Amino acid sequence: MRLTFVDHQSTLGKTPRNFAIDPSGRFILAANQDTDTIVTFGVDAASGKLEPTGDTVSTGRSGVHQDRADGSDVTFRMRVAR
């Protein structure tokens, strides 16, 4: 898969932190740090444009990102299955 610029798309949250492309290339997950959400986008096969699927997971800070007393942080990975 080759990534090229097609268009701008909001991640529908604040402070995009990470994204993942599913193995089929049909979906992208965008993780938003300050709104504690993971938003799913479909990838249009012809144009490559992203369209929100309407699926949003609210993670809550305790499930995804925790600050340690020593100032470091712990980040957990999440697997989304359909």
PyMOL commands that set and color helices and strands:
alter all, ss='L'
color gray80, all
select helices_A, chain A and resi 61-64
alter helices_A, ss='H'
color red, helices_A
select strands_A, chain A and resi 16-21+27-32+37-43+50-58+65-67+73-75
alter strands_A, ss='S'
color yellow, strands_A
deselect
rebuild
show_as cartoon
